Amino acid sequence: MYLENIELQNFRNYDTTELSFSPSINVLIGENAQGKTNLIESIYFLAMSRSHRTSRDRELIRWDSDFSKVKGLLKKKSHSVPLEIILSKRGKMAKLNHLEQKKLSDYIGQLNVILFAPEDLSLVKGSPSVRRKFIDMELGQMNKIYLHHLAQYQRILKQRNQFLKQARYDSNYDKVYLEVLTEQLAAEGAEVLYARFRFVKRLNNWAQAVQADISNDKEELHIRYKTTSNATAEMSVETIFAGLKEDYQTAETQEIDQGTTTIGPHRDDLVFYVNERNVQTYGSQGQQRTTALSLKLAEIELMHEITGEYPILLLDDVLSELDDSRQTHLLNSIQNKVQTFITTTSLDGVQMELLDHPLIFYVDQGKIREEENTEG
């Protein structure tokens, strides 16, 4: 798949902008705070109906405007898909094939994107919440059923936590209601865990091959899903459900004392091992960066395996953060395979000789001009 064009209206610092893209490599050049990342954000927003930079949709609307619109034409193997999202004071409206979608979950998954920014280099070293978000965002694009179960889990979790806080100060709390919430949470949690186990297993297979390639077979990567429950990757949904219920029942007194749910997917994590050593704890910065790069490249192949289409890759100011060998591997891996958007302040940090006839855009104060590259 590739994004043929995009139209922006009142998005961030863009007034009205229409652009057509190369199905291969698109390079956005400009100084900081000129709008490069805003354009990357608009593509991400068109795909996910949310920003990767803020949870406040109002920030996406140009400061002197009442609404914002992002519109694009997605080209797939067999057909074209018009996409559109409008933000206003009344909320968010997503259109697919010019038809308004009642649920955003029906919209998400048409345009698959993988974002790689400097902060993603800390994916390995960062907090567990960063890695949980990574799983949820990537798996959610490929599996709408997972998105549904995750949303239900989060809704019930919020209700259960509110009840646990009340029960902490009320010895006569409604035990039957807590049992109902616990059973519902275990049911949704089992679906979430089952999907995550399968996702991580497949991601691990691809990431192992990438890591071995980057390191010239010197590093063997293993990704393991670390759960707070007694669930394992070999269990069925039904077995995970039964185990979660038992885990919650065992922890009930402790959870009431703490006023929060201490077990479940919302507390889980990913652990990375290189040559059987925990790279988060003992790995060098180079190993951690290689592992993060392996994850992103593995995502590309996994999305292709699951959906039959390669996703769109957004490289937001990340190439300058990679040394020559990692940059070379990244650019060679995506060449003539994945539509890619690269932002950079200067071509000096990009190995342009590895790019096959990229389309160059210059960004200055919310204005974009296109220039054909004739050197490639």
Order of alpha helices (4+ residues) and beta strands (2+ residues): beta-beta-beta-alpha-beta-beta-beta-beta-alpha-beta-alpha-alpha-alpha-beta-alpha-beta-beta-alpha-alpha-beta-alpha-beta-beta-beta
